[in-house]
Amino acid sequence: FLNISRTTVLLAFENLIAEGYIKGKPGSGTYISEELPENLLLTKNIKTNFDSAKRKNSPEAKGYHFKKYLIQERLDYNRFAPFRPGMPDLNEFPFHIWTKLISTSANEISKNDFGYGDAAGYQPLRDAIANYARAARGVKCENDQVIIINGSQQGFDLVAKVLLSPKDNIGFEEPGYTGARDSFSAAGMNIIPMPIDEEGINFKKTKLKPVLIYTTPSHQYPLGITMSLNRRLELLDYSSLNNCWILEDDYDSEYRYKGQPLSSLQGIDNNDSVIYMGTFSKVMFPGLRLGYLIVPEYLIKSFTAAKMLTDRNSPIFEQAALAKFITDGHYGRHIRRMRLIYEKRKEIFYNFIEQYLDNHITLHQTDAGLHTVGWLKNFSSDVDFSKLMLSGGIYTPPLSSYSFTKKCKPGIVFGYAAYTEHQIKSTIKKMLRCFSV
């Protein structure tokens, strides 16, 4: 005898029946199932004579339209290697606070939020972002005008879906952010390059009428120009006269090291023509994949519907934790702290380049952001320079890779913010050694 109670045996049988291992037949007994539950979770591999190669090479194959964006030459590099632009220092982020907020958010949010939430985003986060954008960037908006997105790339996709049609003309900074340009090109839009001068994007000589102009006025990517107030007003007038949208990408406006920052374009727009986009990738960490659009009131429903059809809604835990991170003051404190750190690293980077590579590189002077541009003195091809640096394990993307026309001066885009003084100095010395190879 096993000395097991009848209750224990009955519970064991009930569990085995519930899991599908045994089944009972009334008046007969209990038997082992003919089909075990593990087998029901596995699919059989069925061989066919279908020639997948033919479908892959077919112009009708799904994804063919995006093929050219997949086969572009991409330099193989360590994604954390100096000097990658656009990277914050992840070692300085207060992950101990963030992980605690992620944990506590599970207990604090409503159980209803675990279902299909509002496609426009978690309301406390939209409230927190609206309050921040009004105070820090002079944005004019009500809280409901904030639409939560899964990073800037989704923002471009939603703008294309709501405001644009294939073959529409898009005014684009030249050189400019390739992530935006490729996204609109892949959606079938025509790119109209608009050169950058000392005041920002120059749209005055454009012959084709754009439906939308994409711009990064606070810190032009990648050249680092801050659009003047006069040019901002001219751009808004142009938009009003030509019935043209403006997509303002305010990707790293938090990091200005000298002078009073200018208000956002959206904040001085009186015609509801500006779509404002912000991201948390530069202040926090890129893997968060959360950002936001601030849209005119009459477009809230359209953008919410487009977001719902794209991915329904953004992850609730991250949204809840981010809302608390902002409202509890951690976001503002982290910005203030990192602004001092990045400003010091910028000065170190400039000093070391001047000390070791002054014969090869002239740095563009900038008072904002996480990157700068270096103009090459002895190289006619910035691609060749990048490949030379890559041979030494240094990532220095060529400026020409951001250009639609490929007519820009040879230059390099340097990201300095994510790297310590030791990393900056040792990498610049390594660059110097690459010239003697």
N, C-alpha and C positions, 0 to 999 in steps of 0.2 A: 504494500500500500504506500501511496505517495504522501498521505496525510495532508491533502489539499482540500480546502473547504469547497462545498458545492458552488458557493457564490463565485469563488475564484475561477472555477472551471467554466461556469456559464459566461462570465465576463470574457474569458479567453476565447470561447467559441463565438461570442457576439462580435468581438474585434476581428477575428479571422473571416467571418461572414461579411462584415462591413468592408473589409479590405479586398474581398474577392478571392481569398485563398480556398475557402470551403463553401459549400452550399447545402441547405437542408431541403429534404423532400418530405412533405407531410405523410405520415404513416409508413415511412420507409427508413429514414435515418439521415445521417450527415455524411457527405462525401467530399473528397478533394475535387476542386474545380478542374474541368478539362482544359481550360485556358487560364493560365496563371496571369495575374495582373501586370507583371513586368512585361510580358509579351504584348499586351495591349498598348503599351507606351512606345513600342518599337515599330518602325515602318520597314517594309521589305524593299530591298534594293532591286528594282526592276530594270533590266537591260533593254535598251531600244536601239533601233537602227538610225535614230535621228542624227543628222550631221550638224552639230552645233556650230562648226566653223562657218558654214554657209550663212547662218543667221547672224553671227557676230560681224561678218563682213558686209552684211546687207545694209543699204542706206536706210531701210525702214526699221532697222533694229532699234529698240528702245534705248535711249541714251546716246544715239549717234550725234545728235546736235551738240553734245558736250565733249565730244572726242578731242577736239583741238585744244581744250583746256586741260586735258589729261596728259597729252603727249608733249606739251611744252617742256623744254629742257629745264630741269630743276637741279640745282647744285646739291650734291649729297653732303650734308653737314650735321654735326651734333646740334640738336635744337637748343642746347644751353650754352653752346660755345660762344665766346666773345667774337665779334661785337654785334650780336643779333639785335636789330631795332625792335622797339615796341614791347620789350619784356620788362616787367617790374622785378624787383628783387624779392623772390618768394621766401628767402630766408628771414626777411624782416617782417613778414606778415604775422600778425598775432593769431596763429592757428589754434592756440589753446583757448582763446576766447571764442573763435568761430566754431570749433567742434563742440564746445559746451552749449552754444546757442542752437546748433543743429540738434543736439540731444534733447534740450528742454522744449524745443518747438513742437516735438511729437506729443508732449503732454499739454501744451498750452493752446494749440489750435483746435478749432471745433471739429468734431467727428464728421460733420458735413463737408469739410474741406478735403477729406480723403476721397471724396467722390470726384465726379467731373466738375472742376471748378470753373469760375468765370474765365473765359478765353482771354479777356483783357488783362487778367492778372489778379493776384491776391490783393484785396483792397487795402489792407494796412501798408503793404509795400508801395502801392500806387500813391497813397497819401504821403508816405515818407519821402518818396522821390519828388513829388510835386513841391513839397515844402522846401526840400533841398535846392531844387532847380530854381525856384523863385528867389531864394535868398542868395545863392552862390552865383547864378548865371543870369539873373534878371529876366528869367522866362516868364511870360504871361500865360497862365493856364489855370483851369480848374482841375481838381484831382482826377476826375474821370477822363481827362484828355490824355492821361498816361496809359500807354499800352506796353505791357511787359513782353519782351522778346527774348529768344534764346540766342543772344549774341548779335553783333552787327550784321553778319551775313544773312540772318533771317530778316533783319530790318530791310535790307536791300530787296530781298525777295518779296516782302509784303508791299513795299512801295511800288515795285514793278507790277504786282498783281492788281493793286487798287487804282493806281494813277496812270499807268502806261499801257501802251499796246505795242505789239511787234512793229518794228521799223520806225518807231518814234525817235526823234533826235534828242540825244542827251548831251548837254554841255558838261564837259569834264575837264578838271584841272590837268594841265600838261607841264611836267610829269604829275602823276597822281597815284592814289591808292589802288593797286591792282585788284584787290579783293572786291572792291565796288565796281570797278570797270569791267572785270570779267563776269561778274554776276549780271550786270545789265546787258552785256554783249550776249551772254548765254541765253537771256530771255528774249533775244531778237532785236534789241534796240541798236540804233546807230550812234556811235560815239563821235562827238564833235570836240576835238582837242581845243582847249582854251589856255593860252600861255599864262605863266605866272610872272608878274613883274614885282617891283619893290612894294606895291600896295596890295598885292594879292591877285586873285583870278582876274584876267582881262578878257571881258566878253564883248568889248566895244567893236571889234573888227569882224565879229562872227556874221557871216552872210546867211547861213541856214538858221531858221528860227527853232530854238530848242523847246521841247515840252517841259523839260526839267533841267535844272543845273545842279550838279553835285559839287559841294565845296566844303573845305575844312578851314574856316576863317580864323579860328583861335590860334592854330599852329599848323600851317599848311603841311600836308604830308605828301612828299618827304622833305621839301625844301626848308620848312621851318618858318616861313614868312607869316607874320600876323597881319591880317587884312585891316587896312586903315578904316577909320570911321567914315571918311568921305567915300571910299570904295563900297563900303557896306550900304550906304544910303543910295549910291548909284545903282548897285545891284538890285536893291528893293524896288527902285523906280523902274528899272528895266523889266523886272518881273511883273510889275503891275501893268505896264504899257503893253507887254507882249503876252499877257495871260499865261505866265510861265511859273511852274513850281520851283521851289528851292529846297534841296535836301541838305540840311546843315548837320555835318558829322562833327560833333564836339568831343572827339575821342580822348583827348588828354588835357583838357583845359584846366584841370586841377593843379597842374604843375607850371606855374609862372613864377619866375624868380626875381624879377625886377618890374617895378611900375604897377599901376592899377590895371587890372584886366578890363577889357572892353566888354560891354554887355553882349549877349548872344544876338545873332541876327533875328531870331524869333522874337526876342524881347523888344525890338524896335520896329517890327513889322506891323503895319496897320491894315493889311489886306488879307490876312489869313492865308498867305501863300507859302509859308515856311513849315516844313516838316523837320522837327528837331530830333536828333538821335544822340543818345548817350550810352556809355558802356561802363561796366565795372571791371573790365579786364586789366586796365592800366593801374587802377588804384588797388585792387584786390589781387585776383589771379585769373589768368585766361581760362582755366578749366572750369570756372564757375558757370560760364556760358549763360549769363543773364545780362540784359541791357534793357533799353526802353526807347520808345518813340513818344513824342508829344505832338499830337495831331490837332488840327482845327476841330472845333466842336462838332461841326456838321459831318466830319469824316469818322467820328468815333465808331459808329455802327459798322461802317464799311471795313475799317481796319480790324475790328473785333471779329467780324465774320471771316475775313481772310486768315486771321490767326487761327480761328477754330478749324477751318478747313485744312490748314497746314499741319498742325500737330495737337490740336484741341486745347491744351493749356500747358504752362510751364510747371516744373516740379514744385510741389507745395512746400517741402521741408526747406529747400534752399531759399524760396521766396520769404517764408516766415522768419528764418534766421537772419536774412539780409535786412528785413524790415526792422528787427530788433537791433541789429548791428548799427543801423543808421540812427534810429530814434534814441538809443542809449548813449550816443555820442562817440562810439568807437570809430565810425567812419571819418568823422571830422578830425579826431585826434590822430588817426593814422595818416591822413593827408598832410596835416601840419608837420608831423614827425618826418615823413618821407620827403617832403619838400626840402627840408634842410639837408637830408642825406644826399638826395639827388643833385642839389645845387653844388654841394662840395665835390661830388664825383665828377660833375661837369667841369668844374675848375681844374681838377686833377687831370682829367682826360685832355683838356686843352693845353695844359702846361707840359704834359709828357709828349704830346704830339709835336708841339713847338720845339721841345728839347731834342727829340730823337729823329723826327721825320719832317722837319721844316723844309728840307730840300725836295721833298716828294709830295707833300700835302699842304694845302691851305684850307683851314676850317672856316666854314660859314659861321658868322656870329649870330647866336640865338639866345634868347632869354627865357625860353620855355621848353616844355616837353621832356622826352626821354631819349631823344636822338639828335644827331646833327649830320650835316653833309660835309664831306671833305672833297675839295677840288684837286684833281691830280695834275701835277706839274710836268711829269716826264712820261706819261702814258697816254697814248691816243685812244686806247681801248680800255674802258673800265671793266669790261668782261674779262680781258686778259689779266688785269690786275687782281680781280676777284679769284680767278683760278690760281694765280701765283700764291695768294694768301691762303687759299684753301689747301694747297699742298703743304702748308705749315700748320694746318688744323685751325685756321682763323676764318671766321665767317664774316665777310665784308660784301654785302649785296651791292651790285653795280647800280648806279642811278639810272642807267639806260633801261634796266628791267622794269622801271616804273613809268617809262615813257611810251606813249602810243605811237609817236612819230619817229622815235629813235634818233632825234636830232639834238638832244641835249648835250651840254658839255660833259666830258668824262668826269665822273664823280663817284663817290662811295657814300653809302648811308651807314653811319655808325650809331649803334645803340650802346650807351655807356651806363645807363641807370642800374642795370642788374648786376654790376660787377664791382668788386671791392677794389680798393687802391692797389693792393698787391696784384690782383688779376689784371687791372688796367695797365700797370707798369710792365709786368712780365710779358703781356701780350704785345704791347707796343715794341718792346725790345725784340721779341720774336719776329715781328713784322720787319724790323730793320735787318735782321739776319736773312729774311727771305730775299731781299734785294741783292744779296751777295752770292746767292745760290747759282 
